[in-house]
């Protein structure tokens, strides 16, 4: 792995002298002028960029952000700017990013993932191409990129164009097996990331085709008595972060994600993790789907298969790989799932 060439002791007050924004070298003062322009006369997607840049370069040492609810109820938290810098440096080391590397900003800066692409570029000296967030981010773009971050929907819609991307990270929502198989065939290095607002985007990544996530530099992990992941990242968070994600620890640097504690179903006294059942069904069902539950007088909760499509007959052979207690007692067809802006399925809202 190459040595990361960055400014000595980078801080949030500095901008790397090789940083470019849409082809132009911009320093702190230039970026503040761009910010004012975006806020005053920019497009809708540019205004949050202007707001963030002015917040980044103000006198405060922190940024306020809304959490996604991964570790509890959504709330506003204060995130240290220096912690965001340290997160950017860790990403640079993990993915071997060098000053001058061409990066694409195609995520909305309203959210932490979009904010961090800007921060990484300013701190690591990346050559950042900034485009309007869309579900087809590589359309009308002939540039070859060294580093790009997308949500699964963007990656799905860009399969034929990803040959222009050297390294791609995907986050914001779970990566389904069908998409993973398509991505695995590409020459692009593709990683699924694991993280949340509290960890300032990703603290771990899993290369497509591998099972385990590997944590970034200066991060270690453990799990609690629920088998839920506990994150120790002193340079990013002053507190240990306790998640609701059930994991299998490989070692202190690697883990296998099993599912969400919030989704666990108790059916007839047997605790079932929906994500594990979904994994077994992933090659058999060609529409988006998830496993949920409904109250049941006999079992307490019964397994329900929820599919995003019009109602039709299912071949019972799709359940062959499931254990006795994992087999759905009911199938529900829904024309369109409720989801977040990043494409993450909102299970409970969809079931309602």
C-alpha positions in Angstrom: 0.0 0.0 0.0 1.3 3.4 -0.9 2.0 6.1 1.7 -0.7 8.7 1.8 0.8 12.1 0.9 -1.2 14.7 2.7 -0.4 18.0 4.5 1.4 17.6 7.8 -1.2 17.4 10.7 -4.2 18.4 8.5 -6.9 20.3 10.3 -10.4 21.5 9.3 -9.0 25.0 8.9 -6.8 23.9 5.9 -7.6 22.9 2.3 -5.0 20.7 0.5 -3.2 22.7 -2.1 -3.9 20.1 -4.8 -7.7 20.1 -4.1 -9.8 20.9 -7.2 -13.5 21.6 -7.5 -14.9 21.0 -11.0 -11.4 21.5 -12.5 -10.4 24.6 -10.5 -7.9 24.9 -7.7 -9.9 26.5 -4.8 -8.5 27.6 -1.4 -10.5 28.4 1.7 -11.4 31.9 0.6 -12.4 30.7 -2.9 -14.7 28.1 -1.4 -16.4 30.6 0.9 -17.1 32.8 -2.2 -18.5 29.7 -4.0 -20.6 29.0 -1.0 -22.2 32.5 -1.0 -22.8 32.1 -4.7 -24.5 28.7 -4.3 -26.7 30.0 -1.5 -27.7 33.2 -3.3 -28.2 32.0 -6.9 -27.4 28.2 -7.0 -29.6 25.3 -8.0 -31.5 23.5 -5.3 -28.8 20.8 -4.9 -26.1 23.5 -4.6 -27.6 25.4 -1.7 -26.8 22.7 0.9 -23.2 22.7 -0.4 -23.0 26.4 0.2 -24.5 26.0 3.7 -22.1 23.2 4.6 -19.0 25.1 3.4 -19.9 28.2 5.4 -20.5 26.0 8.5 -17.2 24.1 7.8 -15.2 27.3 7.7 -16.9 29.2 10.6 -15.3 29.6 14.0 -17.0 26.6 15.6 -15.2 23.3 16.0 -18.2 21.2 15.3 -21.0 20.6 12.8 -24.6 19.7 13.7 -26.1 16.7 11.9 -29.3 14.6 12.0 -28.7 10.9 12.9 -30.4 8.2 10.8 -31.7 6.2 13.9 -29.2 3.3 13.5 -28.3 3.5 17.2 -31.6 4.7 18.6 -34.2 7.3 17.8 -33.1 10.0 15.2 -31.7 13.1 16.9 -29.5 16.1 16.2 -25.8 15.6 17.3 -22.7 17.7 17.3 -19.9 16.2 15.2 -16.3 17.4 15.7 -14.8 18.8 12.5 -11.4 17.4 13.5 -13.1 14.0 13.8 -14.4 14.4 10.3 -10.9 15.2 9.1 -9.6 12.0 10.9 -12.3 10.0 9.2 -11.3 11.4 5.8 -7.6 10.4 6.5 -8.6 6.9 7.6 -10.6 6.5 4.3 -7.6 7.7 2.3 -5.3 5.2 3.9 -7.8 2.3 3.6 -8.6 2.9 0.0 -5.1 4.1 -1.0 -6.3 7.5 -2.2 -3.6 10.0 -3.4 -3.6 13.7 -4.0 -4.8 14.4 -7.5 -7.0 11.3 -7.7 -10.2 12.0 -9.6 -13.4 11.7 -7.5 -17.1 12.1 -8.2 -19.5 13.9 -5.8 -22.9 12.6 -6.7 -24.5 12.2 -3.2 -26.7 15.0 -1.7 -24.6 17.2 0.7 -27.7 17.4 2.9 -26.6 14.1 4.4 -23.4 13.0 6.1 -22.2 10.8 3.2 -22.3 13.8 0.8 -20.7 16.0 3.3 -17.8 13.6 3.8 -17.0 13.3 0.1 -16.4 17.1 0.2 -14.3 16.8 3.3 -12.2 13.9 2.0 -11.5 15.9 -1.2 -10.5 19.0 0.6 -8.3 17.2 3.1 -6.7 14.5 0.8 -6.3 16.8 -2.2 -8.7 15.0 -4.6 -9.8 16.4 -7.9 -13.5 16.5 -7.3 -16.1 16.6 -10.0 -19.4 17.8 -8.6 -22.7 16.8 -10.2 -26.4 17.1 -9.3 -27.4 14.0 -7.2 -29.5 11.7 -9.5 -30.3 8.0 -9.9 -28.0 8.0 -13.0 -24.9 9.9 -11.9 -22.6 8.8 -14.7 -24.9 9.8 -17.5 -23.4 12.5 -19.9 -20.0 12.1 -18.2 -17.0 10.7 -20.1 -14.5 11.2 -17.2 -12.6 8.3 -15.7 -12.8 8.4 -11.9 -10.4 6.9 -9.3 -13.0 7.1 -6.4 -16.7 7.3 -6.3 -19.4 6.8 -3.6 -22.9 5.8 -4.5 -26.1 4.4 -3.0 -27.2 0.9 -4.4 -29.8 2.4 -6.8 -27.2 4.6 -8.4 -24.8 1.6 -8.7 -27.6 -0.5 -10.2 -28.3 2.2 -12.8 -24.7 2.7 -13.7 -23.6 -1.0 -14.3 -22.8 -0.4 -17.9 -20.7 2.7 -17.1 -18.8 1.6 -14.1 -15.8 0.6 -16.2 -15.0 4.3 -15.9 -14.6 3.9 -12.1 -11.5 2.4 -10.5 -12.8 2.2 -6.9 -16.5 2.4 -5.9 -17.9 2.4 -2.4 -21.6 1.7 -1.8 -23.6 2.6 1.3 -26.8 4.1 2.6 -28.8 0.9 2.1 -28.2 -2.9 2.1 -26.7 -4.3 -1.0 -28.8 -7.1 -2.5 -27.2 -10.3 -3.8 -28.4 -9.8 -7.4 -26.6 -6.5 -7.6 -23.5 -7.8 -5.9 -23.2 -10.6 -8.5 -23.4 -8.0 -11.3 -20.8 -5.8 -9.6 -18.5 -8.7 -9.0 -18.0 -9.3 -12.7 -16.8 -5.7 -13.3 -13.1 -4.6 -13.4 -14.0 -2.0 -10.8 -13.0 -2.5 -7.2 -16.3 -2.4 -5.4 -16.8 -2.2 -1.6 -19.9 -2.2 0.5 -19.5 0.2 3.5 -20.7 0.0 7.0 -21.4 3.1 9.1 -23.8 5.7 10.3 -23.9 9.4 11.2 -22.5 8.7 14.6 -19.4 7.2 13.1 -19.2 10.0 10.4 -20.1 7.6 7.6 -18.2 4.3 7.2 -15.9 2.8 9.8 -15.6 -0.5 7.9 -15.9 -1.9 4.4 -16.4 -5.2 2.7 -15.0 -6.0 -0.7 -17.6 -7.5 -3.0 -17.3 -11.3 -2.9 -16.0 -11.4 0.6 -18.2 -12.0 3.7 -16.5 -9.9 6.4 -16.3 -6.2 6.9 -12.8 -4.9 7.8 -12.5 -1.8 10.0 -10.7 1.4 9.0 -7.4 2.4 10.7 -7.7 3.4 14.4 -11.0 1.5 14.8 -11.5 -1.6 16.9 -14.7 -3.6 17.6 -16.4 -5.9 20.1 -19.9 -7.0 20.8 -22.3 -6.8 23.8 -24.4 -9.4 25.5 -27.0 -9.1 22.7 -24.2 -10.0 20.1 -24.6 -6.4 18.8 -21.6 -4.6 17.4 -19.8 -2.2 19.7 -17.5 0.3 18.0 -14.3 1.8 19.5 -13.2 4.8 17.4 -11.5 7.3 19.7 -10.4 9.6 16.9 -14.0 9.8 15.6 -16.1 9.6 18.7 -15.3 10.3 22.4 -17.8 7.6 23.4 -18.0 3.9 22.6 -20.8 3.4 20.0 -23.3 0.7 20.8 -25.3 -0.4 17.8 -28.4 -2.6 17.2 -26.6 -4.6 14.6 -26.2 -8.3 15.3 -22.7 -9.5 14.2 -20.4 -12.4 14.2 -16.9 -11.2 15.2 -14.0 -12.7 13.1 -11.4 -10.8 15.1 -11.0 -7.3 16.6 -10.8 -5.9 13.1 -13.3 -7.9 11.2 -17.0 -8.8 11.5 -19.8 -10.4 9.6 -23.1 -8.5 9.6 -26.1 -10.8 10.5 -29.0 -8.5 10.9 -30.8 -5.8 12.9 -31.9 -6.5 16.5 -35.0 -4.3 15.8 -36.0 -6.8 13.1 -35.6 -10.1 15.1 -38.8 -12.2 15.1 -39.9 -14.5 17.9 -42.0 -17.2 16.3 -43.1 -20.0 18.6 -40.2 -19.3 20.9 -37.6 -19.4 18.1 -35.7 -16.2 17.5 -35.2 -15.6 13.8 -33.1 -12.9 12.0 -35.0 -11.8 8.9 -31.8 -10.8 7.0 -30.5 -14.4 7.2 -33.7 -15.7 5.7 -33.5 -13.1 3.0 -30.0 -14.2 2.2 -31.3 -17.7 1.5 -34.1 -16.4 -0.7 -32.1 -13.8 -2.5 -31.4 -16.0 -5.6 -35.0 -17.3 -5.8 -37.0 -14.0 -5.8 -36.3 -11.5 -8.6 -38.2 -8.5 -7.1 -37.3 -6.5 -4.0 -38.6 -8.3 -0.9 -38.1 -8.6 2.8 -39.1 -10.8 5.7 -41.4 -9.4 8.4 -43.9 -10.7 10.9 -47.5 -10.4 11.9 -49.1 -11.2 15.3 -50.3 -14.8 15.6 -52.4 -16.4 18.3 -50.5 -19.7 18.2 -46.9 -18.6 17.4 -46.9 -15.1 18.9 -45.4 -13.8 15.6 -45.7 -15.5 12.2 -43.2 -15.1 9.4 -44.4 -13.0 6.5 -42.8 -12.6 3.0 -43.3 -9.1 1.6 -42.7 -8.7 -2.1 -42.6 -5.5 -4.2 -44.8 -6.5 -7.2 -48.3 -7.3 -8.3 -49.9 -10.4 -6.7 -49.1 -13.7 -8.4 -48.6 -17.4 -7.5 -45.2 -18.4 -6.0 -43.6 -21.7 -6.6 -43.2 -23.3 -3.2 -39.8 -24.7 -4.3 -38.3 -21.3 -3.5 -38.5 -22.2 0.2 -36.4 -25.4 -0.1 -33.3 -23.8 1.5 -35.3 -22.6 4.5 -35.5 -24.3 7.9 -38.9 -25.3 9.3 -39.4 -22.2 11.4 -38.1 -19.9 8.6 -40.8 -20.7 6.1 -43.3 -17.8 5.6 -46.8 -18.5 6.8 -48.1 -15.7 4.5 -47.1 -13.7 1.4 -47.9 -10.1 1.0 -47.6 -8.2 -2.3 -47.1 -4.5 -2.2 -46.8 -2.4 -5.4 -44.2 0.1 -4.0 -42.2 -0.1 -0.8 -41.7 2.9 1.5 -38.0 3.8 1.5 -35.5 6.5 2.5 -33.9 8.9 0.1 -30.9 6.5 -0.2 -33.1 3.6 -1.1 -33.1 1.8 2.3 -36.5 0.0 2.7 -38.6 1.2 5.6 -39.9 -2.1 6.8 -42.3 -1.0 9.5 -43.7 1.8 7.5 -44.2 -0.5 4.5 -46.0 -3.0 6.6 -48.4 -0.4 7.9 
